[in-house]
Amino acid sequence: MTEPPSSSAGSIQKTFLKYQHVFVFLAPVLFVVGVYLFAPTGGAGTGYWLEYWWIFFFFLTGATIVNTVGISGSALFVPFLIFIYPLITGEGLTPETLVKIGLISESFGLSSSSLAFIQYGLVDRRLATSLVLGAVPFVVGGALLSFVIPEPLFHALLGIALLAASYLLFRADLGHEEPSGSTDEAGQVSADGGAELPNDDDKLGPAGVAVDDEGTVTRVDRDGNDYEYSRGGYVERFANYSIGGMFQGLAGFGIGELGIISMLRTKVPVRVAIGTNHIVVATTAVLASLVHVFGGGLVPGGHTMDLATTRWDIVVWTVPATTLGGQIAPYVSAALDTGTIKKGVGVLFGIIAVALFIMATGGF
């Protein structure tokens, strides 16, 4: 008997999520092999590919930190490339180059972490889709603006974004509060079609979801924990994600920091907000990366498409690092106090912002 198409699709989705670790770690391998074989590097030798091996450990640490807190990776990657990288190598990078490296790297890291959230049933797909579609024009606009904006102004705007991110991190309650659990008559957790819990045949992974006539969403994660919330508040979220989208395209981060605040203010549960936000940030990071790689010729004063300008010798190390960091982050989050990490990152953002303002005024 032939299996119905919907059942086949659901089976493929479940299989993919069950073995997501395999696909997650295969992606950077294929990326590195593809870059090595096809990137226009002019027949570079072994020294070209191995020179920046040490950057792997910096990006692994950064990716683990940002994915634990639930913010954009470039919020740490871009400042690192501005301040630490020149001290080690003696060379600086142009704003469009360092943002490009940050975006390509965080695209893999956030995609890696996003799959884990989908697998746990902590992503509201309808909410994520509306947020991505609303942010797209602002992300593209910010990315195109990065080709022509003067470097001092870039540093000043980056400093403002970091100060805003620092303030929002201190204000936001990003602790992983315990949701209410659901049990069956025998006292056991009942999920994925249990008698008392919602089930969605089109879901990704083992979570259940149902929406009542008043628009209240009830979501059940893989462990049987349930969350109730409303998808209302689209106007406030649109405002935050549009402004954040501009910075996401321009500087490589911003949409995650502003977005998570609007999620929490509109009463989306913390775990669902972080999971859904990961999807939005990962998708817009991929989009911004494509614009940064291919879109220079679309604006006056921008460079024409030239893949040779991408620092392939760096991204072959940063992409595997951020992918691994995205998988490590959930374990770090479970073992450490997220609030402490959040405060530490907030202080670091403040210090970096001050340094960027000094650079913008020609102080460095």
C-alpha positions in Angstrom: 0.0 0.0 0.0 1.4 3.4 -1.0 2.0 5.8 1.9 0.1 9.1 1.6 2.3 12.1 0.5 1.7 14.0 3.7 2.8 10.9 5.7 5.9 10.6 3.6 6.8 14.2 4.1 6.3 13.9 7.8 8.5 10.8 7.9 11.2 12.6 6.1 11.0 15.6 8.4 11.2 13.4 11.5 14.2 11.4 10.1 16.0 14.7 9.3 15.5 16.0 12.8 16.4 12.7 14.4 19.7 12.7 12.6 20.2 16.5 12.5 23.6 16.2 14.1 24.9 14.3 11.1 23.5 17.0 8.7 24.8 19.8 10.9 28.3 18.6 10.9 28.2 17.5 7.2 27.3 21.1 6.1 30.5 22.8 7.1 32.6 19.9 5.7 30.8 20.3 2.3 31.3 24.1 2.6 35.0 23.8 3.2 35.5 21.2 0.5 33.5 23.4 -2.0 35.5 26.5 -1.1 38.8 24.6 -1.4 37.8 23.2 -4.8 35.9 26.1 -6.4 36.7 29.4 -4.7 38.7 31.8 -6.9 41.9 31.9 -4.9 44.3 31.8 -7.7 45.7 28.4 -7.0 46.7 29.2 -3.4 48.9 26.7 -1.7 48.7 25.0 1.7 50.0 28.1 3.5 47.1 30.1 2.4 44.6 27.7 3.9 46.4 27.0 7.2 47.6 30.5 8.1 44.5 31.4 10.2 43.9 28.0 11.9 44.0 29.8 15.3 40.9 31.8 14.6 38.9 28.6 14.9 39.1 28.7 18.7 38.1 32.4 19.0 35.0 31.8 16.9 34.1 28.5 18.7 34.1 30.4 22.0 32.1 33.3 20.6 29.6 31.1 19.0 29.0 29.1 22.1 28.5 32.3 24.1 26.0 34.0 21.8 24.0 30.9 21.1 23.7 30.2 24.9 22.3 33.7 25.4 20.3 33.7 22.2 21.8 36.7 20.3 23.5 37.2 16.9 27.0 35.8 16.5 28.3 38.9 14.7 27.8 41.0 17.9 31.0 39.3 19.1 32.6 38.3 15.8 32.7 41.8 14.2 34.3 43.5 17.3 36.8 40.7 17.4 37.8 41.3 13.8 38.0 45.1 14.4 40.2 45.0 17.6 41.8 41.6 18.2 42.5 40.4 14.7 44.7 43.4 13.7 46.7 43.0 16.9 47.6 39.4 16.0 48.0 39.8 12.2 49.1 43.4 11.8 46.4 43.9 9.1 43.0 45.5 9.3 39.8 44.5 7.4 37.4 46.8 5.6 33.9 47.1 7.2 32.2 45.1 4.3 34.8 42.4 4.6 34.6 41.9 8.4 30.7 42.0 8.3 30.8 39.5 5.4 33.0 37.1 7.5 30.7 37.6 10.5 27.5 36.9 8.6 28.7 33.9 6.7 30.0 32.4 10.0 26.9 33.1 12.1 24.7 31.7 9.3 26.1 28.3 10.0 26.2 28.7 13.7 22.6 29.9 14.1 21.3 27.3 11.6 23.0 24.6 13.7 21.4 25.9 16.9 18.0 26.4 15.2 17.7 22.8 14.3 18.1 21.9 17.9 15.2 24.3 18.8 13.0 22.9 16.1 13.7 19.3 17.3 12.5 20.3 20.8 9.4 21.9 19.4 10.2 25.4 20.6 9.8 27.2 17.2 6.5 28.9 16.2 6.8 28.5 12.4 3.9 30.9 11.7 5.3 33.6 13.8 8.9 33.1 12.4 7.6 33.3 8.8 5.8 36.6 9.4 8.8 38.1 11.1 11.2 37.0 8.4 9.0 38.3 5.6 8.6 41.6 7.3 12.3 42.0 7.9 13.6 41.1 4.5 13.5 44.5 2.8 15.2 46.2 5.8 17.9 43.5 5.9 18.6 43.9 2.2 18.6 47.7 2.5 21.0 47.7 5.4 23.4 45.3 3.6 23.4 47.5 0.5 24.1 50.5 2.6 27.2 48.9 4.1 28.9 49.2 0.7 28.9 53.0 0.6 28.8 54.1 4.3 32.0 55.8 5.5 34.1 53.7 8.0 33.9 56.3 10.9 30.1 56.3 10.6 30.1 52.5 10.4 32.0 52.3 13.7 29.7 54.9 15.3 26.5 53.0 14.2 28.1 49.7 15.4 28.8 51.3 18.8 25.1 52.5 19.0 23.9 49.0 18.2 26.1 47.4 20.8 25.0 49.9 23.5 21.4 49.2 22.6 22.1 45.4 22.8 23.9 45.8 26.1 20.9 47.7 27.6 18.4 45.3 26.2 20.4 42.3 27.6 20.4 43.8 31.1 16.6 44.5 30.9 15.5 41.2 29.4 14.7 38.2 31.5 16.3 35.5 29.5 16.3 32.9 32.2 14.9 29.5 31.2 11.9 29.4 33.5 10.2 26.1 34.0 7.1 25.7 31.9 4.0 23.9 33.2 4.2 20.1 32.7 1.4 17.9 31.4 0.8 14.4 32.6 -1.6 11.6 31.8 -3.8 9.7 34.2 -1.0 7.5 35.2 1.1 10.5 36.1 3.4 10.1 33.1 4.3 12.9 30.7 2.1 12.6 27.6 3.2 14.3 24.4 2.9 14.0 20.6 -0.8 13.1 20.3 -1.4 12.3 24.0 -5.1 12.4 25.0 -4.8 15.7 26.8 -2.3 17.4 24.6 -2.6 19.1 21.2 -1.1 17.5 18.1 -0.3 18.9 14.7 0.2 16.5 11.8 2.3 19.0 9.9 4.6 19.8 12.8 8.4 19.5 12.5 9.5 17.1 15.2 7.7 15.7 18.2 6.0 18.8 19.5 2.3 19.4 19.5 0.5 22.6 18.8 -3.1 23.8 18.8 -4.9 27.1 18.4 -8.3 27.8 19.9 -11.0 30.1 18.5 -9.7 33.1 20.5 -6.2 32.7 19.0 -4.5 31.2 22.1 -1.7 28.9 21.1 -1.0 25.8 23.2 2.4 24.3 22.4 3.9 21.1 23.8 7.6 20.5 23.5 9.5 17.2 23.2 9.6 16.7 27.0 5.9 17.2 27.4 6.1 20.8 28.8 3.3 23.0 27.6 3.2 26.7 26.8 0.3 29.0 26.3 0.5 32.4 24.5 -1.1 34.6 21.9 0.4 35.7 18.6 -0.9 39.2 19.0 1.5 42.2 19.1 2.5 42.1 15.4 2.9 45.9 15.2 5.4 46.1 18.0 7.3 43.2 16.7 7.4 44.6 13.2 8.8 47.9 14.5 11.6 46.1 16.4 12.4 43.6 13.7 12.5 46.3 11.0 15.0 48.5 12.9 17.0 45.4 13.9 16.9 44.2 10.3 18.6 47.4 9.1 21.4 46.8 11.6 21.5 43.1 10.7 22.3 43.9 7.1 24.6 46.8 7.9 26.6 45.4 10.8 25.8 41.7 10.9 23.7 41.8 14.1 20.8 43.7 15.7 17.7 41.8 14.7 18.1 39.1 17.4 18.7 41.6 20.2 15.8 43.9 19.4 13.6 41.0 18.3 13.9 39.0 21.6 12.7 42.0 23.6 9.6 42.5 21.4 8.8 38.7 21.8 9.0 38.9 25.6 7.0 42.2 25.7 4.2 40.5 23.7 4.1 37.6 26.2 5.7 34.9 24.1 7.2 32.4 26.5 11.0 32.7 26.9 11.9 29.3 25.4 9.6 29.7 22.5 10.8 33.3 21.9 14.4 32.2 21.9 13.7 29.2 19.6 11.7 31.3 17.1 14.2 34.1 17.2 17.0 31.8 16.2 15.1 30.9 13.0 14.6 34.6 12.2 18.2 35.6 12.9 19.6 32.6 11.0 17.4 33.2 7.9 18.2 36.9 7.8 21.9 36.3 8.4 21.9 34.0 5.3 20.1 36.6 3.3 22.4 39.4 4.4 25.4 37.2 3.6 24.2 36.6 0.0 23.8 40.4 -0.4 27.2 41.1 1.0 28.8 38.5 -1.4 26.9 39.3 -4.5 25.2 42.7 -4.1 28.0 45.2 -4.3 27.3 46.0 -8.0 23.7 47.0 -7.2 24.6 50.3 -5.5 26.6 53.4 -6.7 30.1 53.1 -5.3 29.8 49.5 -4.4 32.1 46.8 -5.8 30.9 44.5 -8.5 30.5 40.8 -7.8 33.9 39.4 -7.1 34.1 36.2 -5.1 37.9 36.6 -4.8 37.4 39.5 -2.4 35.9 37.1 0.2 38.4 36.0 2.8 38.1 32.3 2.1 41.2 31.5 4.1 39.4 32.8 7.2 35.9 31.5 6.7 37.1 27.9 6.2 38.0 28.0 9.9 35.2 30.2 11.2 32.3 28.2 9.7 33.2 24.9 11.3 33.9 26.7 14.6 30.5 28.4 14.7 28.6 25.2 13.7 30.2 23.3 16.6 29.5 26.2 18.9 25.8 26.1 18.0 25.7 22.4 19.0 27.6 23.0 22.3 25.5 26.0 23.4 22.4 24.0 24.7 24.7 22.0 27.0 26.4 25.1 28.3 23.0 26.7 28.9 21.9 23.8 31.0 25.1 23.7 33.0 25.7 27.4 33.6 23.7 30.3 34.9 22.5 32.0 31.7 21.9 35.3 33.6 25.6 35.5 34.6 26.7 34.9 30.9 24.1 37.6 29.8 25.5 40.2 32.2 29.1 39.4 31.2 28.3 39.8 27.5 26.4 43.0 28.3 29.4 44.6 30.0 31.6 43.5 27.1 29.3 45.1 24.6 29.5 48.4 26.6 33.3 48.4 26.6 33.5 47.6 22.9 31.0 50.3 22.1 33.1 52.9 23.9 36.1 51.8 22.0 34.2 52.1 18.7 33.1 55.6 19.5 36.7 56.6 20.1 37.6 55.0 16.8 34.8 56.9 15.0 36.2 60.2 16.3 39.8 59.3 15.2 41.0 58.6 18.7 42.7 55.3 17.8 
